[in-house]
Amino acid sequence: MNVFALIGPSGTGKSHRASLLAYQEGIEHILDDGLLIKGSQVLAGFSAKRETTRMGATKRAIFHDPEQAREVREKIKTVSPKNLLILGISQRMVEHICERLDLPYPIQIFHIEDIASPEEIARAVKTREKENRHVIPIPTFAIEKDFKGFLLDPIKALFLSKIHSPSPPHALEHSIVRPLYSTLGNYFISAHVIDQIAAHTAEEEKEILRARRSSLVSTNNGMILNMDVVLKLGEENIPCLLKRSQKKIKENLEYYTGFQVCEVNITARRIVTDLDQHKQKKAGK
């Protein structure tokens, strides 16, 4: 078996570019963050991005857990890959992975600077620092069942080779995931903040006069938000209005909090007319 390595600091875009490098070098199997990957399939392992702490993620990535290491070792023996690409932040980390999995040391080491420009690396680092977004080099459909409760989005990229140039662009599908751990440490957002974001988003619709949370439930798959709204009678189709508001609330909550939102349920408790509003104003005087 020929082992190759791709090395670069955390957040510089290794996982994003690993599939392209493997494609160009004829490598079918990749070891990345605790997973053994072939094409669009996870063959074995446990993703470090599913850990709740940075220390736990590091241990997963280097196969510190004996059971995880045994599983991946046996799978490698079973599939007997001709070539294997290992991702790591340093040569020592890659060598440690080789030792844990009984693999030979790499015959060739690539550095992230070899396959990405300084601008691309800087952009990847900025994205990691600001949004805590991590890339897994397989399509979203292949991993979504294992990442319930995570923000998970597909990304399609068109790459030009920096190693083998000139060459035609190559299209790849990856997945973006925000892990449970954060580069900023653990953080908490109060229910009051969630209420404000949801209510403000709903009330941006001119037909929604008031929006209030009725309940907020936390589950393993994400949060469930139930809201009551007061509507103004107008020409807008009410089901369409509520559906549009649901979508906006979900998007804004996930964007501003980083939490997964699996359900937003809106109930129209009251519909008022212009006459009702006129009476309320008179009563207020």
C-alpha positions, 0 to 999 in steps of 0.5 A: 500500500502506498500512503500519501499525506496532506498537511496543513494547519487547522482551518486552511482547507485541507478537507475541502481540497482532499478529494481533488488531490486524491482524484488527481493522484489516483487515490481512492481512499482518504483518512480524514478526522477519524473517518475512512472514506471512499468516494461518497461513502464512509467505510469506517470510523467516527467523525471528530466533528461529532465530538462536543469538545476540542480535546475529544475531536483531537483524540478522534482524529488521531484514533486514540480510541482503541475500538475506533482504531481497531474498526478502521484497521480491520476495514483497511485490511478488508478493502486493501487499498492500493493508495491511501491519503491521510490528512493531518495538521503536521507530519508527526500527527500523520505518523502517529495515525500510521502507527495507530493503524499499522500503516506504512509511513507516507511515501509523499507528503503534500502541503496545503500550500502546494494545492491552494493559493495564499488567498484561498488559504486565508479565505478558508481560515477566515471562514473557520474563525468567523463561522466555525464551518468545517468541510467533510469531503463527501456529499451531504446525503451520505452523512446526514443520518450521522449528523442529526442536530448539526448545521449541515449543508451541501457545497459544490466546488469547481477546482482547477489543479495547481499541481497538474496544470493545465488541466480541465476543472473538476467538480466535487460535492462536499458537506459543510458542518458546524461541529458541536464544539466551537473555536470560541469554546462553549457558548449559550444563547438565552431563550429570550434572545431566540424569542427576539430573533424569531418575533422580529423576523415574523413581524417583518411581514406587514400582515403579522402584527404580533408574534410570541413564542408559546414553547421552545423544545430542545431535542437531539435533532435540534430545537423546535419552536412553537409561535403564536401570531396575530394577523391583520386581515388582508389580501395575502393568502394566510397559509402562504404567509405563514409558510414564508414566515416559517422559512425566514425564522428558521434561516435567521435562527440558524444563521445568528445562533449556529443552532440546528432548527428542526421545526418552526410551528406557527399558529394564527391565534387571531385575525383582526380587521381595520375596524378592530384596529380603529376600535382599539385606537379609540379605546386607547384615547 
